[in-house]
Amino acid sequence: MKGSDVESMTKLLKEHDVPLSAVRANKLLLSLGFLEEAERPSANNPEVKKKYKVLTGKGLDYGANEENDQSPGQTSPYYYKDSFEELAKILIIARDEQDSEKK
């Protein structure tokens, strides 16, 4: 399942015509346990904590945490192109379940 060719969530959602925003997809992945929030001190003010998302063990089946060039010590999740279709199906199912619970 794991590949080496990764891309951002935004780009993959567009390429696969998945009717979700990256923000909604990330919220779904957080609720499913594929992502979690981590914190780091702000570069400008160490008293302030900045939050960022990290793929969990479960999420690492579908992507990798890559070093963020703009924020040393922080990673950003990127997703494997070759398994994104499967992840997209999981996201759509989770979205549909969440939407039906709201009704």
Secondary structure as GFF3:
##gff-version 3
##sequence-region A 1 103
A	DSSP	beta_strand	6	7	.	.	.	ID=ss1
A	DSSP	alpha_helix	9	15	.	.	.	ID=ss2
A	DSSP	alpha_helix	22	32	.	.	.	ID=ss3
A	DSSP	beta_strand	35	41	.	.	.	ID=ss4
A	DSSP	beta_strand	49	55	.	.	.	ID=ss5
A	DSSP	three_ten_helix	59	61	.	.	.	ID=ss6
A	DSSP	beta_strand	63	67	.	.	.	ID=ss7
A	DSSP	beta_strand	75	80	.	.	.	ID=ss8
A	DSSP	three_ten_helix	81	83	.	.	.	ID=ss9
A	DSSP	alpha_helix	84	102	.	.	.	ID=ss10
###
